Amino acid sequence: MVTKISKEELEELQEAFGKVDLDSNGFICDHELHELFKEANLSLPGYKVREIIQKLMQEGDRNKDNKISFDEFVAIFQELKSSDIAKTFRKAINKKEGILAIGGTSELSSEGTQHSFSEEERFAFVNWINTALENDPDCKHVLPMDPNSDSLFTSLGDGIVLCKMINLSVPDTIDERTINKKKLTPFTTQENLNLALNSASAIGCHVVNIGAQDLRDGKPHLVLGLLWQIIKIGLFADIELSRNEALAALLREGETLEDLMKLSPEELLLRWVNYHLEKAGWNKINNFSSDIKDSKAYFHLLNQIAPNGSKEDEPRIDINMAGFSEKDDLKRAESMLQQADRLGCRQFVTPTDVVSGNPKLNLAFVANLFNKYPALTKPENQDIDWGLLEGETREERTFRNWMNSLGVNPNVNHLYIDLQDALVILQLYEKIRVPVDWNNKLENCNYAVDLGKNEAKFSLVGIGGQDLNDGNSTLTLALVWQLMRRYTLNVLEDLGDGQKVNDDIIVKWVNKTLSEAGKNSKITSFKDKEISSSLPVLDLIDAIQPGSVSYDLVKTGSLSEDDKLENAKYAVSMARKIGARVYALPDDLVEVKPKMVMTVFACLMGRGMKRV
């Protein structure tokens, strides 16, 4: 029996569909379906979206075109409507409270576009920043900010707070020595904002449509969008099995670690909340919007995770459940948050945010609770293959951050698992200007390899679609590296009016630029051991922007490993500060990893070719 959809629901579905159908042609690609569910705040796990796409393909696609029309989306919704997942869909996509419309345009938007921003987000982020940086002497000139005013948008304009927030989310991303902190001028402010934006990109933020001028002007929707990405990366950092093995306690019967690794941080948080709710004998929740509005699940969660005094360094905290019986939703939410405050976790949400079911801020609230009081114990007596949890290599992290910074969808959390359906790889082909036929009926992974061999002319000897599907790390990395390399070279070719670029051309340009600037350093290749000192990189930066490198900070002579690392940290941050979008990490320079070294010099060449 097909469930009827009301006119009101239909209008709301149309609104959500329109947000994803950016070119307004009435269709979305199947790989955008995940984005559509996300836009509608519908808690649907990635594997479920893939199942829906697979079903559409097995049915031959209703319109035989592999694109999804609005009518087809409505049909999908009708099939879901009887399930728990969809019962709150309509409420979730209702217009949110506290949205302010503002005039403003980004570089790529049409003149006069109305952008909206949320007062609730501004309030939450200001309080989070005020708390996180309250003792930082470099931020005293703007902190504390007033959460009830627009001071956030002016306070971030010099780039210092943004740089500090990036380092809080991913420590050591920015070398503090490269942040301009005193006697700021328009030029040194621009450098700080370049440093912040390029560093945000390096940790996986999507900053393609944001420029330093947007941040200096304090454009609210862009500032809040960037801040949320930075905060979220920090909040989610430890919601990851290889960094927190106790998460294995969330395994369900018959599941393997690999099953758990397929879940996004959002899905793991939901699983974590339900784990504790089950222990409390309370109903499970399906989302962080409508299902938490009455605060009752939160009361039980707080009661479960509060320290019971069993650890020496952790005094017992008893949660007062009296407010649970309060009849008024707002008063009940306030009582719950008072208990959260006793745990030091009254962050991100107000009682109104809880009652209105603000999904973003409630997600942040729960992530903060998890980070402070996970209340999980690593399973000891189960047949678990702990060998799967080797943790991410630097190379893998760099590739993953690069993909996410380009705005691939869904976000890549686990490199191999999240590339197994090849949807992200196909999006990356589009980024390197290899046309993708989304109607192609070949299995995605085989098609991804065929595109690489036949269209991109990659060297993919011995690599088949099955290798991607199996999550073969060596062979997947081989393809991903060639995608990243081509993307980097495309940027250089654009600057050089289409002239083809290869390693030799980059090396020659580097040495010519160094020589013309009177520098003594040079490189023979991207394997040159001299690179381990980072001196050729720093000299090149100073050649591109004379006087930018403070050589009194640079170690020379016979260098220890620590000296080399200090130089490399300074070099990577300086490269980003002068406007080069470098993804490589300092260790890549110290260890002279040729692939990553190539990207550093290529990005600097791109910056150097932009000189007027």
HUUR-V554468 format. One record per backbone hydrogen bond with DSSP energy under -1.0 kcal/mol. CO is the residue of the C=O (numbers start at 1). NH is the residue of the N-H. Records with the same first field share a line. If there is no record, write none. Layout:
BEGIN
CO=NH / NH
END
This chain:
BEGIN
6=10
7=11
8=12
9=13
10=14
11=15
12=16
13=17
14=18
15=19
17=21
20=22
21=24
28=68
29=32
30=33
32=36
33=37
34=38
35=39
36=40
37=42
38=41
42=44
45=49
46=50
47=51
48=52
49=53
50=54
51=55
52=56
53=57
54=58
55=59
56=61
57=60
61=64
68=28
69=73
70=74
71=75
72=76
73=77
74=78
75=79
76=80
77=81
80=83
86=89
88=92
89=93
91=94
98=119
100=117
102=115
106=109
110=113
113=104
115=102
117=100
118=122
119=123
120=124
121=125
122=126
123=127
124=128
125=129
126=130
127=131
128=132
129=133
133=136
136=139
139=142 / 143
146=149
150=153
151=155
152=156
154=157
156=159
159=163
160=164
161=165
162=166
163=167
164=168
165=169
166=170
170=173
175=178
176=179
185=189
186=190
187=191
188=192
189=193
190=194
191=195
192=196
193=197
194=198
195=199
196=200
197=201
198=202
199=203
200=205
201=204
207=210
211=215
212=216
213=217
214=219
219=223
220=224
221=225
222=226
223=227
224=228
225=229
226=230
227=231
228=232
229=233
230=234
231=235
232=236
236=239
238=240
240=243 / 244
244=247
245=248
246=249
247=250
248=251
252=255
256=260
257=261
260=263
264=268
265=269
266=270
267=271
268=272
269=273
270=274
271=275
272=276
273=277
274=278
275=279
276=280
277=282
278=281
289=292
292=295
295=299
296=300
297=301
298=302
299=303
300=304
301=305
302=306
307=317
311=314
321=324
322=325
323=326
328=332
329=333
330=334
331=335
332=336
333=337
334=338
335=339
336=340
337=341
338=342
340=345
341=344
345=347
347=349
350=354
351=355
352=356
353=358
358=362
359=363
360=364
361=365
362=366
363=367
364=368
365=369
366=370
367=371
368=372
369=373
382=384
384=386
385=388
386=389
388=390
393=397
394=398
395=399
396=400
397=401
398=402
399=403
400=404
401=405
403=408
404=407
414=418
417=420
419=422
422=426
423=427
424=428
425=429
426=430
427=431
428=432
429=434
430=433
436=438
437=440
443=447
444=448
445=449
446=450
447=451
448=452
449=453
450=454
451=455 / 456
452=458
460=463
464=467
465=469
466=470
467=472
468=471
472=476
473=477
474=478
475=479
476=480
477=481
478=482
479=483
480=484
481=485
482=486
483=487
484=488
485=489
486=490
487=491
488=492
489=493
490=494
491=495
492=496
493=498
494=497
496=499
502=506
503=507
504=508
505=509
506=510
507=511
508=512
509=513
510=514
511=515
512=516
513=517
514=519
515=518
525=528
528=531
529=532
530=533
531=534
534=538
535=539
536=540
537=541
538=542
539=543
540=544
541=545
545=548
549=551
550=553
560=564
561=565
562=566
563=567
564=568
565=569
566=570
567=571
568=572
569=573
570=574
571=575
572=576
573=577
574=578
575=580
576=579
580=582
585=588
586=590
587=591
588=593
593=597
594=598
595=599
596=600
597=601
598=602
599=603
600=604
601=605
602=606
603=607
604=608
605=609
608=611
END
